């Protein structure tokens, strides 16, 4: 059993806390440390959010196609594209802000 001063999370079970302390002391545990982990490039973030937005919008898009005429399809596609751009920008911006906070 470890004393409380060496535990990183005082609320974690003893086994987890000992593993965290061991990982903190010995460094690399298969994942890059947060200090050297770089945020994803913008193009990869855009691909991820485009996939997520189009996948989640597909049921609504199909229902909308069945319920409306074909003149409103471009408007639905533009709405999905706006969500893709906004989510990409927000994800990229928060990743850059986390990187800026680590460098200080």
C-alpha positions as YAML, in Angstrom:
chain: A
units: angstrom
residues:
- id: 1
  name: UNK
  ca: [0.00, 0.00, 0.00]
- id: 2
  name: UNK
  ca: [1.31, 3.44, -0.88]
- id: 3
  name: UNK
  ca: [1.12, 6.50, 1.26]
- id: 4
  name: UNK
  ca: [-1.17, 9.35, 0.22]
- id: 5
  name: UNK
  ca: [1.66, 11.68, -0.77]
- id: 6
  name: UNK
  ca: [2.74, 9.46, -3.69]
- id: 7
  name: UNK
  ca: [-0.76, 8.90, -5.09]
- id: 8
  name: UNK
  ca: [-1.74, 11.02, -8.06]
- id: 9
  name: UNK
  ca: [-5.49, 10.61, -7.54]
- id: 10
  name: UNK
  ca: [-6.48, 10.24, -3.89]
- id: 11
  name: UNK
  ca: [-9.93, 8.90, -4.85]
- id: 12
  name: UNK
  ca: [-8.67, 6.10, -7.12]
- id: 13
  name: UNK
  ca: [-8.48, 2.51, -5.87]
- id: 14
  name: UNK
  ca: [-5.06, 1.51, -4.54]
- id: 15
  name: UNK
  ca: [-4.23, -0.73, -7.55]
- id: 16
  name: UNK
  ca: [-4.99, 2.05, -10.03]
- id: 17
  name: UNK
  ca: [-3.12, 4.65, -7.99]
- id: 18
  name: UNK
  ca: [-0.03, 2.42, -7.77]
- id: 19
  name: UNK
  ca: [-0.10, 1.87, -11.54]
- id: 20
  name: UNK
  ca: [-0.41, 5.63, -12.14]
- id: 21
  name: UNK
  ca: [2.49, 6.38, -9.82]
- id: 22
  name: UNK
  ca: [4.57, 3.67, -11.51]
- id: 23
  name: UNK
  ca: [3.76, 5.06, -14.97]
- id: 24
  name: UNK
  ca: [4.58, 8.59, -13.82]
- id: 25
  name: UNK
  ca: [7.93, 7.48, -12.43]
- id: 26
  name: UNK
  ca: [8.96, 5.30, -15.37]
- id: 27
  name: UNK
  ca: [7.57, 7.41, -18.19]
- id: 28
  name: UNK
  ca: [6.50, 5.81, -21.44]
- id: 29
  name: UNK
  ca: [3.61, 3.34, -21.15]
- id: 30
  name: UNK
  ca: [2.78, 2.89, -24.85]
- id: 31
  name: UNK
  ca: [1.17, 6.29, -25.36]
- id: 32
  name: UNK
  ca: [2.99, 9.55, -25.95]
- id: 33
  name: UNK
  ca: [3.22, 11.82, -22.91]
- id: 34
  name: UNK
  ca: [0.86, 14.78, -23.06]
- id: 35
  name: UNK
  ca: [3.79, 17.23, -23.15]
- id: 36
  name: UNK
  ca: [5.00, 16.00, -26.57]
- id: 37
  name: UNK
  ca: [1.69, 14.91, -28.12]
- id: 38
  name: UNK
  ca: [0.91, 17.15, -31.08]
- id: 39
  name: UNK
  ca: [-2.63, 18.08, -32.12]
- id: 40
  name: UNK
  ca: [-3.97, 16.52, -35.30]
- id: 41
  name: UNK
  ca: [-3.47, 18.48, -38.53]
- id: 42
  name: UNK
  ca: [-6.45, 20.46, -39.76]
- id: 43
  name: UNK
  ca: [-7.12, 18.19, -42.74]
- id: 44
  name: UNK
  ca: [-7.44, 15.10, -40.50]
- id: 45
  name: UNK
  ca: [-9.81, 16.94, -38.17]
- id: 46
  name: UNK
  ca: [-11.88, 18.00, -41.20]
- id: 47
  name: UNK
  ca: [-12.07, 14.44, -42.52]
- id: 48
  name: UNK
  ca: [-13.15, 13.12, -39.13]
- id: 49
  name: UNK
  ca: [-15.91, 15.70, -38.61]
- id: 50
  name: UNK
  ca: [-17.11, 15.43, -42.22]
- id: 51
  name: UNK
  ca: [-17.53, 11.70, -41.72]
- id: 52
  name: UNK
  ca: [-19.29, 12.13, -38.36]
- id: 53
  name: UNK
  ca: [-21.62, 14.89, -39.59]
- id: 54
  name: UNK
  ca: [-22.61, 13.13, -42.80]
- id: 55
  name: UNK
  ca: [-23.12, 9.82, -41.01]
- id: 56
  name: UNK
  ca: [-25.28, 11.36, -38.30]
- id: 57
  name: UNK
  ca: [-27.23, 13.50, -40.81]
- id: 58
  name: UNK
  ca: [-27.96, 10.63, -43.18]
- id: 59
  name: UNK
  ca: [-31.24, 9.44, -41.53]
- id: 60
  name: UNK
  ca: [-32.63, 12.98, -41.39]
- id: 61
  name: UNK
  ca: [-31.44, 13.66, -44.92]
- id: 62
  name: UNK
  ca: [-33.19, 10.56, -46.26]
- id: 63
  name: UNK
  ca: [-36.40, 11.42, -44.42]
- id: 64
  name: UNK
  ca: [-36.17, 14.98, -45.72]
- id: 65
  name: UNK
  ca: [-35.73, 13.72, -49.29]
- id: 66
  name: UNK
  ca: [-38.84, 11.59, -48.93]
- id: 67
  name: UNK
  ca: [-40.93, 14.41, -47.47]
- id: 68
  name: UNK
  ca: [-39.85, 17.36, -49.64]
- id: 69
  name: UNK
  ca: [-39.25, 18.15, -53.25]
- id: 70
  name: UNK
  ca: [-35.81, 17.96, -54.85]
- id: 71
  name: UNK
  ca: [-35.34, 21.76, -54.79]
- id: 72
  name: UNK
  ca: [-34.55, 21.68, -51.06]
- id: 73
  name: UNK
  ca: [-31.78, 19.06, -51.27]
- id: 74
  name: UNK
  ca: [-29.01, 21.65, -51.87]
- id: 75
  name: UNK
  ca: [-30.14, 23.56, -48.78]
- id: 76
  name: UNK
  ca: [-29.92, 20.39, -46.68]
- id: 77
  name: UNK
  ca: [-26.42, 19.67, -48.04]
- id: 78
  name: UNK
  ca: [-25.32, 23.23, -47.25]
- id: 79
  name: UNK
  ca: [-26.66, 22.84, -43.69]
- id: 80
  name: UNK
  ca: [-24.64, 19.65, -43.22]
- id: 81
  name: UNK
  ca: [-21.55, 21.36, -44.66]
- id: 82
  name: UNK
  ca: [-21.95, 24.26, -42.22]
- id: 83
  name: UNK
  ca: [-22.00, 21.82, -39.31]
- id: 84
  name: UNK
  ca: [-18.87, 20.13, -40.68]
- id: 85
  name: UNK
  ca: [-17.02, 23.44, -40.91]
- id: 86
  name: UNK
  ca: [-18.12, 24.59, -37.45]
- id: 87
  name: UNK
  ca: [-17.20, 21.34, -35.73]
- id: 88
  name: UNK
  ca: [-13.85, 21.24, -37.55]
- id: 89
  name: UNK
  ca: [-13.05, 24.80, -36.55]
- id: 90
  name: UNK
  ca: [-14.07, 24.25, -32.91]
- id: 91
  name: UNK
  ca: [-12.07, 21.03, -32.62]
- id: 92
  name: UNK
  ca: [-9.01, 22.60, -34.27]
- id: 93
  name: UNK
  ca: [-9.28, 25.73, -32.12]
- id: 94
  name: UNK
  ca: [-9.52, 23.81, -28.84]
- id: 95
  name: UNK
  ca: [-6.56, 21.62, -29.88]
- id: 96
  name: UNK
  ca: [-4.49, 24.73, -30.59]
- id: 97
  name: UNK
  ca: [-5.56, 26.28, -27.28]
- id: 98
  name: UNK
  ca: [-4.53, 23.11, -25.40]
- id: 99
  name: UNK
  ca: [-1.17, 23.23, -27.17]
- id: 100
  name: UNK
  ca: [-0.71, 26.89, -26.24]
- id: 101
  name: UNK
  ca: [-1.55, 26.17, -22.61]
- id: 102
  name: UNK
  ca: [1.04, 23.37, -22.46]
- id: 103
  name: UNK
  ca: [3.80, 25.60, -23.85]
- id: 104
  name: UNK
  ca: [3.36, 28.19, -21.11]
...
